[in-house]
Amino acid sequence: MPNLLHLDSSADTATSRSRAITASFADAWRSLDDDHTVTRRDLHVDQLPHLSDPALHWPARLRLPGAAPDPAAEALQAELIAELTAADVVVVGAPLYNYTVPSTLKAWLDNVHLPGVTAPFDGDDQQPMLGRPLLIATSRGGSYDVGSPTEGWDHAVPVLEQILGSTLGMVVEVIAVNLTLSGQIPMPDGARERAERELSEALVAAADAARRLG
Ligand SMILES: Cc1cc2nc3c(=O)[nH]c(=O)nc-3n(C[C@H](O)[C@H](O)[C@H](O)COP(=O)(O)O)c2cc1C
């Protein structure tokens, strides 16, 4: 039973573009056949607490003596890790907020990145997500084109690529839409057209990716 973990983090539950793209992926995944299941976690609607104790970054055997993180926080973390490792494919909606990921998504990252459990540290078989596909659907109010003055200002995709790709070992694809604020604030000629074109293309690309990865 191929299982998709569908994550969203946009605070906009009505017109979000990252949510539209992840939904396109999840709908296409469900349409493949009844065996294709979806586990849904909306990180904005059901917000996770921030990590309450640095000991939670480590499994019990690697913690400092005397560490005693809250058992409820540990149980939640175990649930999040089990949910992740039960996923054959992950799709994550990641809007750009203050040049990085929403704090709701960061709280999830802080919970699931554990050296020696989900990331290599001191032994073999410590990368349960190795080789599994991850689609990042990112939406940005502005644009961060190569060669433009804002190139490199997007710190959301790089941190996801680092943690979930390089560290946890997932195979990352990115679908990005830009200039999403062109309907709200003044922007140069052609911005709205580009934004709408990118969204249309992204919805198709997400559905195609689900069919390819499923
Ligand atoms: C708190 C907040 C911070 C934002 N910071 C940025 C930013 O740093 N750069 C940017 O291009 N857009 C920024 N935006 C605009 C969002 O990236 C844009 O609206 C995007 O489409 C949100 O994703 P969504 O459509 O999935 O909700 C910000 C929006 C919010 C709500």
The ligand as a Gaussian input file, in Angstrom:
#p B3LYP/6-31G(d) Opt

LIG

0 1
 C        4.339000      36.135000       7.524000
 C        4.618000      36.251000       6.045000
 C        5.909000      36.514000       5.639000
 C        6.190000      36.600000       4.267000
 N        7.482000      36.780000       3.874000
 C        7.773000      36.777000       2.564000
 C        9.117000      36.870000       2.126000
 O       10.076000      36.931000       2.905000
 N        9.359000      36.877000       0.795000
 C        8.355000      36.757000      -0.130000
 O        8.644000      36.729000      -1.333000
 N        7.069000      36.660000       0.256000
 C        6.759000      36.645000       1.563000
 N        5.457000      36.502000       1.976000
 C        4.431000      36.277000       0.944000
 C        4.178000      34.779000       0.751000
 O        5.377000      34.117000       0.420000
 C        3.180000      34.567000      -0.367000
 O        1.957000      35.184000      -0.025000
 C        2.958000      33.112000      -0.656000
 O        2.093000      32.993000      -1.755000
 C        2.374000      32.378000       0.546000
 O        2.138000      31.029000       0.224000
 P        0.641000      30.501000       0.039000
 O        0.112000      31.103000      -1.242000
 O        0.790000      29.035000      -0.061000
 O       -0.154000      30.911000       1.225000
 C        5.161000      36.444000       3.311000
 C        3.845000      36.195000       3.765000
 C        3.590000      36.105000       5.106000
 C        2.165000      35.801000       5.561000

